[in-house]
Amino acid sequence: LGLGAFWEARLEKGREQVPWAKVLQLLVVSRLVAPGSEFRLHRQGFDQSAMGDLLGAGFAVAEKDRLYRCLDRIVEHKAALFDHLRQRWQDLFQARFEVLLYDLTSTYIEGEGEEIPKAKYGYSRDQRFDCRQVVIALVVTPEGFPLAYEVMEGNTSDRTTLRGFLAKIEAQYGRARRVWMMDRGIPTEEVLEEMRTPEREVFY
């Protein structure tokens, strides 16, 4: 996917004890092999894996604060990353983007979550109404290639999200004859009316 070169150009080489690229590799491989929190990776995941040998790095690569700081550094490149991936998927897999699937889910937070601004009480798909949560919206192709995502406040109504994602996809990938598929509870009649206008050529 050419991600090595992509991140090499964006993760600056400073005086860090461990290069950010190695921290990112650790995060990605850990998420693919044994999904869990960054704290779990720091506490036990790194020591129970061969990642230290593979990366040529000691435990410093898995320090808790370093893992979280790496996430802060990469999130600002989210739009550029999706542009890069879209082009690679097109080149490698002839992926097409005329049909898009849109859905939302929620994930709850253990503990109070008081320092997480987006953590709110809301409709819990996990039936954990006692916990604060965040809402996650995702746009994917029928093949499963993600095109966009957003983490929103936990009390966000599904029906308020679609307009923003229509604009986001059009701004990032241009206008095209696209078919959107989603649960019937997501769009409002007002947004459907906007989608039906001839100049947008959006179907659902």
N, C-alpha and C positions, 0 to 999 in steps of 0.2 A: 504493500500500500504506500510505500514511500514515506512512512511516518518518521523514520529516523532523520532523513534530510529536512522534513518539515519542522520538526522540533529543534533540530540543530541550529536552524536559522533564527529561532525565536527564544530559546532558553539561553540567556547570556552566560558566558563563562566569567565568573567573578572570582572572588577569593574564597569561595565556599569550600569546605572540607571535602564535600562529595558533589560531583557534577549533578546538576538538576536532571539531566537526561537519564542518569542511572536511577535516581529516585523515581522518576516517571515510569521507567521500565519495570521496576519492582512493583509499583502500584498496579500497572496494567496486567502483568503476569499473575499477580496474586488475585486480582479480581476475576480473571478467567479460570484459574486453577482451583482456588479455594475462596469463593466470595465471602467477604466479611468486612468489618469496619477497619479503619486505619489503626484504631487503638488495638484491635485484636492482632493485626499484622505486626504492630510494634511489640506487643506483649508476648506473643508466642509464635505467630506465623513465620516470621523470618528465621528464627532459630530452628524451626522444624523443617526447613526447606534447604535446598542447595543454592538458593539465590545469591548468597554471599560469594560462593565460588564462581558462579556463572557471571556475576557482575564484577568480580575482582574487588569487592568492597567489604569492609567490616560492618559491625552493627550500627555504625554512624549513619548508614544509608537508611536505616529503619527507625531512626529517632522520631518520636511522636510528633514533635513540633515541625520537624523537617517534612514529614509526610503531609501535614496539613498546609504548610507553606507552599509546597509544590502544587497542591490543588488550587490555591489562590493565584499562583502564577499562570497556570494554564487556562483558567476560565476566561481570561480576557481575550483569548485567541479562539473562542468558540465558533464565531462566524467564519473565520478564516479556515478553521479545521473542517467545517461542514462543506465549504466550497471545495477544499482539497479532496475530501472523500468523495463528493459527488462526481468530480472529474475522474478520479481513479476508478470508481464503480462503473462509470460510463466506458472508460477505456478497457478495463479488464473483463467486465461481465456484460457489457452492452446494456447496462441498467437503463430503464426508462422511467420517466417521472410523470406520466400522464394520469396514473391512478394512485391516489394517496389514501392511506388509512390513518384516521385520527382518533385517539382515545385518551382517557385520563384515568389515573389511579391515585391512591393516597398511600402514604406511609407514615406510621405513627412514631413518636419519639418517646423513648423510655426516660423517665424523670420529668422534671419541670420544663426543661427547654426554654427557660426564661431569657437566655441570651441569643435565641434564634428568632429574629424579627418575624419571619414568615410562619413560625409555629403557632397555629391557632386551633381552637376547638371547631370542629365541623363535622360534616357527614363522613363517617368512617366506614370504608369498604371492608375493613378488618374487624368491624364491630367493637372497636376500642374507643368508645365515646368518652372514656375517662382520660384519654391521652391527647395532648396536642399533636398536630400532624401538619404535613405539607402536602400539597397537591402537585402531581407531576403530569404534564401533558406531553404527548409524543406523536410525531408524524413519521410514518414509515411507508416504504413501498411494499407492494404485495410480496416481494422477495425477502422482506425483512430488513432492508437497508434504511437506517434512520436518517431523516433529513433535518429534523429540528426537534428541540425539546425545551421545556421551560419548567422551572420549579416555582410554584406559586403559593400564596398564603393558604393555610389549611382550611379557611372558611370560604374559599373561592367556589362560586357556583359554576357547574359545567357550562351552563347556558351563556355565561359571560365571556367565554374564552375563544370561541371560534373566530370571531371577527379579527382579533389580533393575529391569529395564526394564518388566516388567509392573506392578510397584509404582509406578514413576515415572509411567507413562502414566495409571494409575488416580488417582494423587494429583493430577496436573496437570489432567486432563480428566474425571475422574469415572469411575465404573464404568458399563459399557455392554455390550451384546451385541456383542462384537468377534470378528473372525476374524483370527488372526495367521498369516502365511505366512513360512516360514523354511527354511533347509537342515535336513535331518534330523539332521545332526550337532550342531546347537545345543542342543536340549532334552534334558534327562535324563528318565528315567521318573518320577523323583520330582517334577520340576516339572510334567510333563504331568499327573500325578495331581492336583496342586494346581489346575491349570487346569480340570480336569473337574468340580470341586466345583460343585454346583448354585447356590450363592450367588454365584459369580463370573461365571457365564454367559460364559465365554471359550472360544472354539473355535480349532482350528488345522488 
